[in-house]
Amino acid sequence: MTLFERWFRQPQSVWPRKALFQVHLWTGIGLGLYILVISVSGSAVVFRNELLRKFSKPTPTFTSSDRPLPPEAVGEAAKRAFPAFEVDRVIPGKDPSNAVLVWLVRGEDRMPRYFHPYTAEDLGHSQTLGYRVVTWLIDLHDNLLYGYKGRAVNGVGAIFATLLAVTGAVIWWPGIRKWRRSLLLDWRARGSLFHWSLHSALGFWFFAFILLWGISGIYLAFPNPFDALLERFDPVDEASTVPRFGDTLLYWLTRLHFGRWGGIPTKVLWTIFGLVPAALFVTGAYMWWCRVLRSSLSRSNEQTAPAASSAPAPLDSKLGSKLDSELGSTIDPKTPLTGTPA
């Protein structure tokens, strides 16, 4: 039987599949917290534009027969009110009766506040709490709250997320006799088997979405290699007014990443679908806990308390044995998870 035939019929016995499984397993464990943060924050800010408009604070307006204070005087008042900060910018309103916006800075911290145009009284933060929460979530998702360095780390995370998607697609295949069962969630399963079923079904049906988010995440963090590749194969024609195919492709790659097409229905779907990577992490982590950590702890307890070996096997242990049977392979308890599909 050739290697391909073995993979087609009983993939758990093929060594390349075992190697890819280990890559998938340890990449997922290493990226777990990152995936959870990016997944949840991404879903939270799909409606970023609508939320920012909702929480925007209207500019306060005042009426007075006096002339408004000059920007320098307002800046000095802001400095007296917040001596720990430096005045970065003083922006008068479009109308003299509008409040003056003053940007205060202290290191990396920036604080915009409104000041009375006639008395220079501090009117409070120019942004509502809701607005600041949304912008914080956007910065968390885009830059991990760390500027350009965070954006670069995000790009590396997107590379590993793409690797997770590709390796997961390869090791998902359970064999010709069982592939249909891996398409659907087994609602009757319990414990490890339920999490395996959910992980497998979600991984299959949302593979294209996760791959899209991974590749587009790489582009958003590192656009220059994509642009250079496009320029190499399709140089700019100054005389042409038609957008290049590559430019259109990259444009849609960005729009698809954020769900910026199709209106509200698409954004609702993207908000829900964006939580799938978090669900994959949770289900994968649970299986890893049951098949690796808990098994190791159980063996350690058995060695320290031999008398307990006569006790009934824990529920998760029984489920683990059944899981091995479902996967069509015998898993050495010392090397668990080698046969678990992602």
N, C-alpha and C positions, 0 to 999 in steps of 0.2 A: 504494500500500500504506500503510495507516494505521500509526501508531506502535505500537499494540497488536499488529497483525499482524506487524510487523517484530520486536517483542520475542518474539512467540510462535514465529516461525520462525528468526530469526537475531538473538538478543538482543545479541551482541557489537557490532552496528552501531548500537545505540540509545544516544543520548547520556546519558539518565538512568541507564542501567545502568552506563555508564562512570564517571559521577560517583559513583554509589554504590560502585563498586568501589574508587575512590580513597579514599573515606571508610573503607571496610572495611580496605583495605591499611594505611593510615597509622595508623588506630586500633589495629589489631593489632600493628603495630611499636611504637607508643608504649606499649601495655599489656603487651607480651610478658613481661617479667620479672615483673610483677605477676600476670599470669594463671598463670604457671608456679608461683609461690610459693603462691597461693591454691589452685590445683588440687591440688598435691602435699600441702600441709598439710591441706586439707579431707579428702582421702582417708585421711590418716594418723590423723585424729581422729574418724572415723565411729564407731569403737568406744570413744569417750572414756570413757563410764561404766564399761564392762567393764575397760578398761585402768587407770583410776584405782583401781578396787577391787582389781585384781590387784597393783598396785604400792603399795598402802597399807601403811603401817608400823604394826604394833600398838603400843599404848601400853605402854612398859615398866612392870613392876610389881615392887615390892620389899616385903620383910617386915622389920619391926623393932619392938622393944618401945618405942622412943622415939616421941615426938610429932613429926610432920612440921614442918619449918620454916615460919614464916609467909611469905606471898607477898612481903612487903617484903624479907626476908632473901634470898630466892631472886633477886629482881630486882637487889639490890645485888651478889650474886655474879656474875650475868650481866654486869653493867656492868663489873666488874673483869676478867672473862674477855674481854670484847670492848669495850675502851675507845673504839674508833672508832664504835661504834653507840650509839644511845639505846634504852632499854627502853620499848617501846610498851605492851605488855600482859603481865601475868603471869596465867596461867590454871591454877589447881590442877586435878588430876584429879577425876573423879566420886567416886573412892574415895581416902582418904588415902594408900594405898600406891602410887597411880599416879604416874608421873613428872609434873613440872610443865612446862607448855608456856609458853615465853617468846618473845614476838615482839620482835625487834630491828630497828630501822630506821636507815637512813643515806641521807638524801635520798629518792630513789625506790626504793631497794633495801629489801626486806623479807626477813628471815630468821627462820624459826621453828626453835627448838631445844628439846630436852628437857633438863631438869635433875633431878638426884636429889632426891626430896622430903625426904630426911633430912640429906644432906650438901651439897646445892647443887652437886654435881659436874656438869660439862657432859657430857651423854650423846650429843651429836652432833645432826645435823640431824634434824628430825622427819619429813622426807619422804625417801623413797628417791630414787636418781638417776633411775630409771624414771618415778616420779611427777612429778619436776620436769621431765623431758623432755616428758612428755605435756602438762602445764600450760603449758609454754613453747610448744608447738605450737598449743594451743588459743588462747593469747593472740596468737600470730602470725596465725592464721587469722581470729580475731574482731576484733582491734584493731591488727594490724601492730606489736605490741609498743610501742604509743604511746598507750595509754589512749583517752580520748574523742576526741582528735584523730585517732588512728589509725582509730577506728571511722568517723569522718566521711569520711576518705580512702577507706576501704573502700566506703562508700556511693557516692562518686563513681566509684570503679572499677567498682562493680556497674552503674551507669548506662551507662558506656561498654561494659561486657560485654554488656548488653542491646542496645545499638546494634550491636555486632558481630554478635550473633545475628540481628537483624532484617535488616541489610544483607547478611549472608551468605546468608540464606534467599532474598532477592530475586535476588542475582547467581548463586546456584547454578544456576538454570534454564539449561540449555545449548542449548535449542531442541527442537522437537517431534521431530526425527529422532534426537536423541542422549540424551534424558533417561533412558532405561532404563539406558544404559551408566554413567551417573553415580551410579546407586544402589548399585553393587557395586564391590568392590575388584578391580582388575586385577592378579592375582598375577604375570602374565608381564611386566608393565612394569618398567622399571629407571630409576634416577636420578630426574630431575625428574618424569617421567610417573608413576612409582610414588607419589611424594609427592603429586602432584596428585590421583591416583585415591583415595588414602587420605584426604586432606583433604576431598575432595568427598563421599565415602561417609560418613565420620564426621560431617561437618556436616549431612548430610541426616537420618541416623538418630537423631542426638542433639540435634537442634535444640530439641525440646520440653524436654529436660532442662536445656540451657544457658539457655534463656529462663526457665525456672522458677527456676534458681539466681540469675540476674541480677535478676529482679523481687523474689524473696524476700530477696536480699542488700540491695536498696534499702530494703525494709521493715525489716529488722533494724537497719540503720544510721539510718534516718530514719522511725521509726514514727508520729510526730505527724501528718504530712500524710495518711497513710492513715487514722488514727483520726478526724481532722477531716472527711475526706471521708465516712467512714462515718456520723459523727454528723449530717452535713448531710442525707444522703439517708435515713437510718434512725435517728432519735433514740432514745435510751434510753427505754424504757417501764418506769417504776419498778414498776408493778403486774404486769408480765409476768415469769414465771419461765422463759420459753423463750429460749434464747440467740438473738441476732440472727443472720441469715444471714451478714452481714459478719464478725461475730466468729468464727463457725465457719470461714469462708473464710480469715481471717488465721491462725487457729489451725492449720489444715491446711497453710497456706503455710509456716509455720515447721517443722512436722513433716516435710513433704516435703523441705525444704531440707537437713535433717540426716539424713534416712532413718529417722526415729523412728516407724516403723510396719511391721507385717509381720514383726517379729522378726529373727532372725539372717540368714535368706536375703536380706531387703531390704538389710540393712547390708553384706553381702558384695557385692551388686550395686552399691550406692552407692559402695563403696570402689573398685571397678573403674571404674565409669562416671565417677567424679570425676577420673580421670586423662585423660579425653578432651579437656578444654580444653587441657591441657599438650601432648597429642599434636597438636592442631590448631595450636598455636603453633609446635611444632617443625617440622611439615610446611610450614606457611606460611612460616616463617623460611628453611627450606631452599630453597623455590622463589624467595623474594625474593633470596637469596644467588646462586642460579644465574642468575636472569634479570636482576638489576640489578647487584649488586656485582661478581660475577665477570665479567660482560660489560663493565662499565666498566673493570675492571682489564685485561682482555684488549685492549680498544681502546687503553688507555694504553700497554700494552707494544708493540702493533703500531706506534704512532706513534714510539716510541723505538727500535724495532728493526724497520725495514721488511723486512729480509731474512727475518725469521721468518714473513712472511705466506704464504710458499709451503709452510709446514709443514702437516700434516694438521690438520683442525679438532678441538678437544678433544671428548671424549665428551659432556660436558654440553652443549656447543654443538649437537651433532647432536640430542641429546635435546630441547633447547629448540626446535629447528625442528620436530621431530616433535610436540612439545607444541602449538605454534601450529597445526599441521595438525589435531590432535585437537580443538582448541577451535573450529575452523571459522573462524578469522580470521587475517589477516596482521598481525603485531605489528611495529611499527617498533622496531628495536633501540635507538633513542634513548628510546623510551617503553615499556619492557617492562612486562609484567604487566597491561596494560590489559584483556587478554582472558582472564585466568586466573580460573576460578571459584574461590570460596572453599570 
